[in-house]
Amino acid sequence: MGQGDGPPTAPADAPGASTPQGRTSRPGEARPCRPLAAALAVAASPSLREPRLEGGRLFWLEQRPAEQGRTTLLMLAGAGPPQELTPGRNLRSRVHDYGGGGYAVAGTTLVFIDDGDRQLWRLDLAAGEGDAAGPPAPAQRLTSPADPPQPRAFADGLIDQRHQRWIGVMELDGRDQLVSVPLAGGEPQVLHGPADFVGYAALSPSGSHLAWVEWQQPCMPWERSQLWLGRFDPQGQLVEVRRLAGSAAGEAVATSVFQPLWAGADLVVANDRSGWWNLERLAQAETLAAEAEPHWQPLLPMAAEFAMPQWVYGMRTTVWDGRQLLAAACRNGCWDLGALVPDPTGEAPMRWQSLELPFNDLAALDAESGRLVALAAAPDRGPGLLDLDTGSGRWQHRPAAADPLEPEAISLPQELWFEGHGGLPTQAWYYPPAGGSHPDAPLLVKGHSGPTAMARTGLSLAIQFWTSRGWGVVDVNYGGSTGFGRAYRERLQGQWGVVDVADCIAAARSLVAAGQASAERIAMEGGSAAGFTVLAALGHDDTIRAGSCRYPVTDLAALAGGDHRFEARDFDGLIGPWPAARETYEARSPLQQAERIRRPVILFHGLEDRVVPPEQSERLALVLGQQGVPVQLHLFPDEGHGFRSGAVQQQVLEATEAFFRHHFLLEAPRSAQPQPERSQSDDRPSGRMGPEDSPP
């Protein structure tokens, strides 16, 4: 694969292949397996987010489906058990409706966002380590609801100890602002007013400079964004504010930047001007003269992505552990954790040194004093907290929940390359059904949301729910997906509802042609943007025989004229400028083209959804019902865009399976009793990383 010279190609032995490449599979192995209960598949496991290290303590957010999706903050200090720091509270940021960046910590000071009043709160941690530290003091509110009330939201903050304040994003009156709030409490003070969106601020080690990212409509941050830098004057105000990298709408070359990071006095950022989100360094950025031209040094040119689409705040793929840069790099849909070390050949400033860990799904890195933490998963290991000593290589993985499956019952992903839209090589992950693939097996096609996200390879119990019932599952990285370079991502420009649909259908057909699935029993499911793809695929031809959609986009024109600010102009790139391209919007909208949908559909929507209004599903269900199409609509009064309640997630999965089973005339599964739980801690030993001493 070249550097920025086009989309990646399939492996040499599989261009345009219609059979899976079994890189991570156990081909032909029959797996004795009883059906996995829906309660274990989606309702039992908490979601872990935003791990951080500070002063030797590990912090993370935990979203608990069993508690109606409540998110709380936990701390692990020393050898004792984790301590819940925010019992009874729900931590959540509402910025852009997608949120992220729900807390910040420095020293013994912690600031979080309480969803109860949507204000900033301060929590002072006791000094010391482990149990000797004692409980934290009661939380104190830093900001108060505005008078008169204003729909403002906070997110993505850091603590500026030098000036004793929180610095982060405040969304107000349809605009982001970079603000500061005193740690003693008070009204937010504007530090910088961007033209539109702002975030991902990073404070230099001395506290003298602040770097951040901005982007403006009609562009999304992964299309065009800019890196900015400012210096604090003695009063703590930003001066000498300037743009250092990236591009804006109308400029000749489209580039995107991701996650500014201070590595000592140097500033590091991922920039995709080569065609790949690669790391670049601006040496001694704190001392850069205001009039000097920045000279960026590519650190490690390679056909890999060191970034991901910035849908939420708090995303980190690169860290500085005090001695070296460590990063997660994505190649062909798999993530690898490694260190950037000096290149003795001189061909590049740095070379990649993989840490050879048994995880290929990584996110949310943080590091401190030779220690790294991340969210990590693998095809046979569920998501959990990876804790790594970068010096010795010893590591520990703390699963988010006990794994209900025995290793032999897990369906492992097989890499599938096939000929997608326009004849281009396209990638997916295929999970064979329990007992092995065969020509009569039902197939579930999955499309990721975004639509710029990616199908990941970490153990998904929701996928295992289907494979344990005899279904094959194909999770498609259709054109537009991240992880394969900018050219692959840009395949979807102006072609949403065309490229994604063609690629998902082609993936299904390739498996049918290979004798691994039944052409009569192909279903498809997805949420949000992927729900739109499901409906578009149902209206395309008869390949997809039934569909399940969670909070789907059904009326493109209505959303283009809607008031969801973050995505208000996203369709300009995916479909065409609004309203000039109105005819294209109508031609691709499932609601306007509902007569094309003749196959059964089940719809799920939250009545509190502010991203895609529930009326979109309600109107489509009414029209399909009037046409005689078998349709079900399930509405949930307390859910928004993305279901947080475990009970709701369980209901959705069970209803979808029953719906497909009914229309495909499949037998009811055997009793899906919960299987014996494995230990809450990973029972595979940690290891010393090396070519001869890797963990089993």
Secondary structure as GFF3:
##gff-version 3
##sequence-region A 1 696
A	DSSP	beta_strand	20	21	.	.	.	ID=ss1
A	DSSP	alpha_helix	38	38	.	.	.	ID=ss2
A	DSSP	pi_helix	39	43	.	.	.	ID=ss3
A	DSSP	beta_strand	47	54	.	.	.	ID=ss4
A	DSSP	beta_strand	57	64	.	.	.	ID=ss5
A	DSSP	three_ten_helix	65	67	.	.	.	ID=ss6
A	DSSP	beta_strand	70	76	.	.	.	ID=ss7
A	DSSP	beta_strand	83	84	.	.	.	ID=ss8
A	DSSP	three_ten_helix	95	97	.	.	.	ID=ss9
A	DSSP	beta_strand	103	106	.	.	.	ID=ss10
A	DSSP	beta_strand	109	114	.	.	.	ID=ss11
A	DSSP	beta_strand	119	124	.	.	.	ID=ss12
A	DSSP	three_ten_helix	130	133	.	.	.	ID=ss13
A	DSSP	beta_strand	140	141	.	.	.	ID=ss14
A	DSSP	beta_strand	153	160	.	.	.	ID=ss15
A	DSSP	beta_strand	165	172	.	.	.	ID=ss16
A	DSSP	beta_strand	175	182	.	.	.	ID=ss17
A	DSSP	beta_strand	189	192	.	.	.	ID=ss18
A	DSSP	beta_strand	197	203	.	.	.	ID=ss19
A	DSSP	beta_strand	209	215	.	.	.	ID=ss20
A	DSSP	beta_strand	226	232	.	.	.	ID=ss21
A	DSSP	beta_strand	238	246	.	.	.	ID=ss22
A	DSSP	beta_strand	257	263	.	.	.	ID=ss23
A	DSSP	beta_strand	266	271	.	.	.	ID=ss24
A	DSSP	beta_strand	278	282	.	.	.	ID=ss25
A	DSSP	three_ten_helix	285	287	.	.	.	ID=ss26
A	DSSP	beta_strand	297	298	.	.	.	ID=ss27
A	DSSP	beta_strand	318	320	.	.	.	ID=ss28
A	DSSP	beta_strand	325	331	.	.	.	ID=ss29
A	DSSP	beta_strand	334	342	.	.	.	ID=ss30
A	DSSP	beta_strand	350	354	.	.	.	ID=ss31
A	DSSP	beta_strand	361	368	.	.	.	ID=ss32
A	DSSP	beta_strand	371	378	.	.	.	ID=ss33
A	DSSP	beta_strand	381	389	.	.	.	ID=ss34
A	DSSP	beta_strand	395	399	.	.	.	ID=ss35
A	DSSP	three_ten_helix	407	409	.	.	.	ID=ss36
A	DSSP	beta_strand	414	419	.	.	.	ID=ss37
A	DSSP	three_ten_helix	421	423	.	.	.	ID=ss38
A	DSSP	beta_strand	425	431	.	.	.	ID=ss39
A	DSSP	beta_strand	443	447	.	.	.	ID=ss40
A	DSSP	alpha_helix	461	467	.	.	.	ID=ss41
A	DSSP	beta_strand	472	477	.	.	.	ID=ss42
A	DSSP	alpha_helix	486	489	.	.	.	ID=ss43
A	DSSP	three_ten_helix	490	492	.	.	.	ID=ss44
A	DSSP	alpha_helix	499	513	.	.	.	ID=ss45
A	DSSP	beta_strand	522	527	.	.	.	ID=ss46
A	DSSP	alpha_helix	529	538	.	.	.	ID=ss47
A	DSSP	beta_strand	546	550	.	.	.	ID=ss48
A	DSSP	alpha_helix	556	560	.	.	.	ID=ss49
A	DSSP	alpha_helix	570	574	.	.	.	ID=ss50
A	DSSP	alpha_helix	582	588	.	.	.	ID=ss51
A	DSSP	three_ten_helix	594	596	.	.	.	ID=ss52
A	DSSP	beta_strand	601	606	.	.	.	ID=ss53
A	DSSP	alpha_helix	615	626	.	.	.	ID=ss54
A	DSSP	beta_strand	631	636	.	.	.	ID=ss55
A	DSSP	alpha_helix	646	664	.	.	.	ID=ss56
###
